[in-house]
Protein backbone atom coordinates (compact mmCIF):
# COMPACT_ATOMS: atom_id res chain seq x y z
CA UNK A 1 0.00 0.00 0.00
CA UNK A 2 2.80 2.32 1.09
CA UNK A 3 4.73 1.41 -2.07
CA UNK A 4 1.79 2.08 -4.33
CA UNK A 5 1.34 5.47 -2.67
CA UNK A 6 5.01 6.37 -3.29
CA UNK A 7 4.76 5.18 -6.86
CA UNK A 8 1.76 7.44 -7.37
CA UNK A 9 3.57 10.45 -5.88
CA UNK A 10 6.59 9.83 -8.14
CA UNK A 11 4.34 9.50 -11.20
CA UNK A 12 2.54 12.77 -10.40
CA UNK A 13 5.85 14.58 -9.82
CA UNK A 14 7.32 13.19 -13.04
CA UNK A 15 4.33 14.23 -15.10
CA UNK A 16 4.33 17.73 -13.54
CA UNK A 17 8.03 18.11 -14.34
CA UNK A 18 7.43 16.88 -17.84
CA UNK A 19 4.58 19.34 -18.27
CA UNK A 20 6.80 22.14 -17.04
CA UNK A 21 9.56 21.06 -19.43
CA UNK A 22 7.08 20.93 -22.26
CA UNK A 23 5.69 24.32 -21.35
CA UNK A 24 9.20 25.75 -21.26
CA UNK A 25 10.01 24.22 -24.60
CA UNK A 26 6.81 25.54 -26.14
CA UNK A 27 7.38 28.99 -24.72
CA UNK A 28 11.02 28.95 -25.90
CA UNK A 29 9.88 28.08 -29.37
CA UNK A 30 7.27 30.78 -29.29
CA UNK A 31 9.94 33.23 -28.20
CA UNK A 32 12.12 32.09 -31.02
CA UNK A 33 9.44 32.58 -33.64
CA UNK A 34 8.47 35.90 -32.02
CA UNK A 35 11.97 37.35 -32.31
CA UNK A 36 11.71 40.43 -34.44
CA UNK A 37 14.93 41.58 -36.04
CA UNK A 38 13.80 45.21 -35.65
CA UNK A 39 13.76 44.70 -31.88
CA UNK A 40 17.41 43.95 -31.36
CA UNK A 41 20.05 46.56 -30.70
CA UNK A 42 21.43 47.46 -34.13
CA UNK A 43 23.36 50.57 -33.14
CA UNK A 44 24.83 51.52 -29.79
CA UNK A 45 24.26 55.14 -30.78
CA UNK A 46 22.95 56.90 -33.87
CA UNK A 47 21.84 60.25 -35.26
CA UNK A 48 19.52 61.43 -38.04
CA UNK A 49 18.81 64.95 -39.30
CA UNK A 50 16.42 66.61 -41.74
CA UNK A 51 16.49 69.98 -43.45
CA UNK A 52 12.87 70.04 -44.58
CA UNK A 53 10.58 68.12 -46.94
CA UNK A 54 8.67 69.30 -50.00
CA UNK A 55 8.62 69.39 -53.80
CA UNK A 56 12.38 69.20 -54.02
CA UNK A 57 13.11 68.10 -57.60
CA UNK A 58 16.47 67.37 -59.15
CA UNK A 59 15.59 69.42 -62.24
CA UNK A 60 15.14 72.53 -60.08
CA UNK A 61 18.51 72.21 -58.37
CA UNK A 62 21.88 73.20 -59.75
CA UNK A 63 24.83 70.91 -58.93
CA UNK A 64 26.18 73.81 -56.81
CA UNK A 65 22.93 73.99 -54.78
CA UNK A 66 23.01 70.26 -54.26
CA UNK A 67 26.62 70.34 -53.13
CA UNK A 68 25.96 73.24 -50.75
CA UNK A 69 23.04 71.45 -49.07
CA UNK A 70 24.90 68.18 -48.79
CA UNK A 71 27.97 69.77 -47.35
CA UNK A 72 25.99 71.68 -44.69
CA UNK A 73 24.05 68.54 -43.77
CA UNK A 74 27.31 66.64 -43.41
CA UNK A 75 28.94 69.39 -41.35
CA UNK A 76 25.93 69.45 -39.00
CA UNK A 77 25.55 65.71 -38.52
CA UNK A 78 29.27 65.25 -37.85
CA UNK A 79 28.99 67.67 -34.93
CA UNK A 80 26.30 65.52 -33.31
CA UNK A 81 28.08 62.28 -34.19
CA UNK A 82 31.25 63.45 -32.47
CA UNK A 83 29.34 64.28 -29.29
CA UNK A 84 27.68 60.85 -29.28
CA UNK A 85 30.87 58.98 -30.15
CA UNK A 86 32.66 60.62 -27.24
CA UNK A 87 29.90 59.51 -24.86
CA UNK A 88 27.99 62.82 -24.79
CA UNK A 89 24.23 63.07 -24.38
CA UNK A 90 21.65 62.83 -27.13
CA UNK A 91 20.26 66.21 -25.98
CA UNK A 92 23.61 67.92 -26.55
CA UNK A 93 23.99 66.21 -29.92
CA UNK A 94 20.52 67.35 -31.01
CA UNK A 95 21.00 70.94 -29.85
CA UNK A 96 24.48 71.47 -31.27
CA UNK A 97 23.64 69.82 -34.60
CA UNK A 98 20.56 72.01 -35.00
CA UNK A 99 22.65 75.11 -34.21
CA UNK A 100 24.74 74.51 -37.34
CA UNK A 101 21.61 74.29 -39.49
CA UNK A 102 20.01 77.33 -37.79
CA UNK A 103 23.11 79.42 -38.53
CA UNK A 104 22.99 78.57 -42.24
CA UNK A 105 20.81 80.66 -44.60
CA UNK A 106 20.09 77.48 -46.60
CA UNK A 107 17.45 76.25 -44.19
CA UNK A 108 14.16 77.67 -42.98
CA UNK A 109 15.30 77.96 -39.38
CA UNK A 110 17.36 80.58 -37.57
CA UNK A 111 19.22 82.69 -40.15
CA UNK A 112 17.23 81.40 -43.15
CA UNK A 113 13.74 81.70 -41.61
CA UNK A 114 10.89 82.49 -44.01
CA UNK A 115 8.85 85.71 -43.86
CA UNK A 116 5.38 86.20 -42.47
CA UNK A 117 2.72 88.14 -44.33
CA UNK A 118 3.69 91.17 -42.20
CA UNK A 119 7.30 90.82 -43.44
CA UNK A 120 8.62 89.69 -40.06
CA UNK A 121 10.40 86.43 -39.15
CA UNK A 122 8.73 84.49 -36.36
CA UNK A 123 10.56 81.39 -35.25
CA UNK A 124 9.36 78.20 -33.55
CA UNK A 125 11.36 75.37 -31.93
CA UNK A 126 11.07 72.47 -29.51
CA UNK A 127 13.17 69.79 -27.87
CA UNK A 128 12.34 66.66 -25.86
CA UNK A 129 14.28 64.38 -23.54
CA UNK A 130 13.24 60.75 -23.95
CA UNK A 131 14.58 59.75 -20.54
CA UNK A 132 12.52 62.12 -18.40
CA UNK A 133 9.82 63.04 -20.93
CA UNK A 134 10.68 66.62 -20.11
CA UNK A 135 10.22 69.05 -22.98
CA UNK A 136 10.63 72.69 -23.92
CA UNK A 137 9.37 74.87 -26.75
CA UNK A 138 9.25 78.45 -27.97
CA UNK A 139 6.97 80.01 -30.55
CA UNK A 140 6.87 83.23 -32.53
CA UNK A 141 10.19 84.72 -31.39
CA UNK A 142 11.81 87.44 -33.50
CA UNK A 143 15.11 88.18 -31.78
CA UNK A 144 16.49 84.89 -30.45
CA UNK A 145 19.34 83.79 -32.71
CA UNK A 146 19.05 80.06 -31.96
CA UNK A 147 15.52 79.09 -30.98
CA UNK A 148 16.53 75.49 -30.19
CA UNK A 149 18.72 76.83 -27.36
CA UNK A 150 15.70 78.72 -26.04
CA UNK A 151 13.59 75.55 -26.20
CA UNK A 152 16.21 73.72 -24.18
CA UNK A 153 16.42 76.55 -21.63
CA UNK A 154 12.62 76.46 -21.28
CA UNK A 155 12.84 72.72 -20.64
CA UNK A 156 15.67 72.89 -18.13
CA UNK A 157 15.30 76.25 -16.42
CA UNK A 158 11.61 77.07 -16.35
CA UNK A 159 8.57 75.41 -14.82
CA UNK A 160 6.84 75.62 -18.24
CA UNK A 161 6.92 73.66 -21.47
CA UNK A 162 6.10 76.31 -24.05
CA UNK A 163 6.74 80.06 -24.12
CA UNK A 164 5.77 82.46 -26.87
CA UNK A 165 6.46 85.92 -28.30
CA UNK A 166 7.75 88.73 -26.13
CA UNK A 167 7.69 86.69 -22.93
CA UNK A 168 9.82 84.00 -24.54
CA UNK A 169 12.28 86.67 -25.69
CA UNK A 170 12.50 88.12 -22.17
CA UNK A 171 13.21 84.67 -20.80
CA UNK A 172 15.90 84.12 -23.47
CA UNK A 173 17.58 87.35 -22.43
CA UNK A 174 17.47 86.37 -18.75
CA UNK A 175 19.05 83.05 -19.69
CA UNK A 176 21.94 84.83 -21.38
CA UNK A 177 21.12 83.46 -24.84
CA UNK A 178 22.29 85.35 -27.92
CA UNK A 179 19.79 88.06 -28.87
CA UNK A 180 19.97 89.66 -32.30
CA UNK A 181 18.27 92.54 -34.05
CA UNK A 182 15.34 91.17 -36.02
CA UNK A 183 17.08 92.32 -39.22
CA UNK A 184 19.57 89.45 -38.67
CA UNK A 185 16.93 87.12 -40.12
CA UNK A 186 16.58 89.05 -43.39
CA UNK A 187 17.70 87.05 -46.43
CA UNK A 188 17.08 88.14 -49.99
CA UNK A 189 15.88 84.72 -51.13
CA UNK A 190 13.23 84.36 -48.45
CA UNK A 191 12.08 87.93 -48.98
CA UNK A 192 11.67 87.28 -52.71
CA UNK A 193 9.68 84.11 -51.94
CA UNK A 194 7.28 86.15 -49.85
CA UNK A 195 6.86 88.69 -52.66
CA UNK A 196 6.17 85.90 -55.13
CA UNK A 197 3.53 84.40 -52.87
CA UNK A 198 1.94 87.80 -52.32
CA UNK A 199 1.80 88.50 -56.07
CA UNK A 200 0.20 85.14 -56.61
CA UNK A 201 -2.26 85.88 -53.85
CA UNK A 202 -3.23 89.19 -55.41
CA UNK A 203 -3.68 87.60 -58.81
CA UNK A 204 -5.91 84.95 -57.45
CA UNK A 205 -7.93 87.31 -55.28
CA UNK A 206 -9.07 84.07 -53.81
CA UNK A 207 -11.10 83.46 -50.74
CA UNK A 208 -9.45 84.05 -47.36
CA UNK A 209 -8.06 80.56 -47.08
CA UNK A 210 -6.78 80.15 -50.61
CA UNK A 211 -3.45 81.95 -50.33
CA UNK A 212 -2.30 79.89 -47.44
CA UNK A 213 -3.69 76.58 -48.49
CA UNK A 214 -2.95 76.76 -52.19
CA UNK A 215 -0.86 73.84 -53.40
CA UNK A 216 1.83 76.02 -54.96
CA UNK A 217 2.08 78.13 -51.85
CA UNK A 218 2.28 75.39 -49.32
CA UNK A 219 5.58 74.46 -50.90
CA UNK A 220 7.20 77.76 -50.03
CA UNK A 221 8.10 76.36 -46.66
CA UNK A 222 11.09 74.11 -47.35
CA UNK A 223 13.85 73.89 -44.90
CA UNK A 224 12.63 73.30 -41.37
CA UNK A 225 15.41 71.48 -39.54
CA UNK A 226 15.34 68.62 -37.06
CA UNK A 227 17.57 66.11 -35.34
CA UNK A 228 17.00 62.87 -33.41
CA UNK A 229 19.64 60.91 -31.54
CA UNK A 230 20.28 57.84 -29.42
CA UNK A 231 23.28 58.07 -27.10
CA UNK A 232 25.53 55.40 -25.58
CA UNK A 233 23.47 55.47 -22.37
CA UNK A 234 20.34 54.51 -24.28
CA UNK A 235 18.80 57.97 -24.02
CA UNK A 236 16.77 59.32 -26.92
CA UNK A 237 16.23 63.00 -27.77
CA UNK A 238 14.52 64.96 -30.54
CA UNK A 239 14.48 68.59 -31.59
CA UNK A 240 12.95 70.72 -34.36
CA UNK A 241 13.47 74.37 -35.38
CA UNK A 242 11.71 76.43 -38.08
CA UNK A 243 10.62 79.76 -39.46
CA UNK A 244 7.26 78.15 -40.25
CA UNK A 245 5.48 78.79 -43.54
CA UNK A 246 5.97 81.75 -45.89
CA UNK A 247 3.13 84.27 -45.69
CA UNK A 248 1.83 82.93 -42.38
CA UNK A 249 -0.44 85.36 -40.59
CA UNK A 250 -2.00 86.29 -37.30
CA UNK A 251 0.72 84.80 -35.14
CA UNK A 252 0.29 81.39 -36.79
CA UNK A 253 2.19 78.60 -35.01
CA UNK A 254 2.96 75.34 -36.79
CA UNK A 255 3.70 71.83 -35.59
CA UNK A 256 7.43 72.35 -34.96
CA UNK A 257 7.10 73.72 -31.41
CA UNK A 258 4.23 71.41 -30.50
CA UNK A 259 5.33 68.42 -28.46
CA UNK A 260 3.72 65.33 -29.93
CA UNK A 261 3.22 66.90 -33.38
CA UNK A 262 6.62 68.24 -34.48
CA UNK A 263 8.80 66.64 -31.83
CA UNK A 264 8.57 63.65 -29.52
CA UNK A 265 11.03 61.41 -27.65
CA UNK A 266 10.47 58.54 -25.27
CA UNK A 267 13.17 56.08 -24.17
CA UNK A 268 10.59 53.27 -24.32
CA UNK A 269 9.97 53.77 -28.03
CA UNK A 270 11.62 56.34 -30.28
CA UNK A 271 12.57 59.95 -31.00
CA UNK A 272 10.87 61.77 -33.89
CA UNK A 273 11.21 65.15 -35.62
CA UNK A 274 8.69 66.24 -38.27
CA UNK A 275 8.70 68.52 -41.28
CA UNK A 276 5.83 69.34 -43.55
CA UNK A 277 2.53 71.14 -43.70
CA UNK A 278 2.18 71.97 -40.04
CA UNK A 279 -1.58 72.26 -39.83
CA UNK A 280 -1.92 68.60 -40.82
CA UNK A 281 0.94 67.46 -38.62
CA UNK A 282 -0.78 69.05 -35.63
CA UNK A 283 -4.09 67.41 -36.44
CA UNK A 284 -2.47 64.01 -37.00
CA UNK A 285 -0.26 64.37 -33.88
CA UNK A 286 2.42 62.84 -36.06
CA UNK A 287 5.41 62.42 -33.75
CA UNK A 288 3.49 61.04 -30.80
CA UNK A 289 1.33 58.85 -33.01
CA UNK A 290 4.43 57.03 -34.27
CA UNK A 291 5.57 56.41 -30.71
CA UNK A 292 2.08 55.32 -29.66
CA UNK A 293 1.79 52.80 -32.51
CA UNK A 294 5.02 51.23 -31.29
CA UNK A 295 4.00 51.38 -27.65
CA UNK A 296 0.41 50.16 -27.82
CA UNK A 297 0.39 48.11 -31.00
CA UNK A 298 3.93 46.74 -31.00
CA UNK A 299 4.68 48.07 -34.49
CA UNK A 300 8.30 48.52 -35.53
CA UNK A 301 9.54 52.08 -36.04
CA UNK A 302 9.46 51.61 -39.82
CA UNK A 303 5.90 50.27 -39.77
CA UNK A 304 4.68 53.04 -37.48
CA UNK A 305 6.33 55.79 -39.53
CA UNK A 306 4.91 54.33 -42.75
CA UNK A 307 1.40 54.17 -41.28
CA UNK A 308 1.41 57.81 -40.21
CA UNK A 309 3.33 59.43 -43.09
CA UNK A 310 2.06 57.35 -46.01
CA UNK A 311 -1.52 56.88 -44.81
CA UNK A 312 -2.76 59.10 -42.00
CA UNK A 313 -1.26 62.46 -43.10
CA UNK A 314 -2.06 62.18 -46.83
CA UNK A 315 -5.58 60.96 -46.09
CA UNK A 316 -6.12 64.23 -44.20
CA UNK A 317 -4.69 66.13 -47.21
CA UNK A 318 -1.26 66.98 -45.80
CA UNK A 319 2.29 66.22 -46.86
CA UNK A 320 5.76 66.06 -45.37
CA UNK A 321 8.02 63.63 -43.58
CA UNK A 322 9.80 62.60 -40.41
CA UNK A 323 13.14 61.37 -39.21
CA UNK A 324 13.29 58.96 -36.30
CA UNK A 325 15.49 56.62 -34.30
CA UNK A 326 14.23 53.96 -31.91
CA UNK A 327 15.70 52.60 -28.69
CA UNK A 328 17.45 49.82 -30.62
CA UNK A 329 19.17 52.29 -32.93
CA UNK A 330 17.00 51.61 -36.00
CA UNK A 331 16.95 54.69 -38.24
CA UNK A 332 14.00 55.87 -40.33
CA UNK A 333 13.61 58.74 -42.82
CA UNK A 334 10.05 58.58 -44.17
CA UNK A 335 8.42 61.19 -46.40
CA UNK A 336 5.54 61.46 -48.86
CA UNK A 337 6.91 64.45 -50.79
CA UNK A 338 9.28 64.51 -53.78
CA UNK A 339 12.21 65.08 -51.50
CA UNK A 340 13.52 65.67 -48.01
CA UNK A 341 16.98 66.99 -47.12
CA UNK A 342 18.30 64.32 -44.80
CA UNK A 343 21.35 62.56 -43.38
CA UNK A 344 22.07 59.78 -40.92
CA UNK A 345 25.07 58.24 -39.18
CA UNK A 346 25.24 54.91 -37.36
CA UNK A 347 27.64 53.84 -34.63
CA UNK A 348 30.30 52.77 -37.14
CA UNK A 349 30.35 56.29 -38.57
CA UNK A 350 28.66 55.25 -41.82
CA UNK A 351 27.11 58.38 -43.35
CA UNK A 352 24.12 58.56 -45.72
CA UNK A 353 22.95 61.82 -47.25
CA UNK A 354 19.86 62.23 -49.42
CA UNK A 355 17.72 64.90 -51.01
CA UNK A 356 15.33 63.21 -53.44
CA UNK A 357 13.11 60.16 -53.35
CA UNK A 358 14.02 56.87 -55.05
CA UNK A 359 17.72 56.75 -54.26
CA UNK A 360 18.57 59.50 -56.71
CA UNK A 361 20.29 60.98 -53.69
N1 LIG B 1 6.27 72.13 -40.32
C1 LIG B 1 6.63 73.50 -40.52
C2 LIG B 1 5.45 74.38 -40.23
O1 LIG B 1 4.36 74.05 -40.64
C3 LIG B 1 7.10 73.79 -41.89
C4 LIG B 1 8.05 72.78 -42.49
O2 LIG B 1 8.34 71.77 -41.90
O3 LIG B 1 8.55 72.99 -43.59
O4 LIG B 1 5.61 75.40 -39.61
Boltz pocket constraint, residues with backbone or C-beta under 6 A from the ligand:
constraints:
  - pocket:
      binder: B
      contacts: [[A, 52], [A, 53], [A, 221], [A, 222], [A, 223], [A, 224], [A, 242], [A, 243], [A, 244], [A, 245], [A, 253], [A, 254], [A, 255], [A, 256], [A, 274], [A, 275], [A, 276], [A, 277], [A, 278], [A, 279], [A, 281]]
      max_distance: 6.0
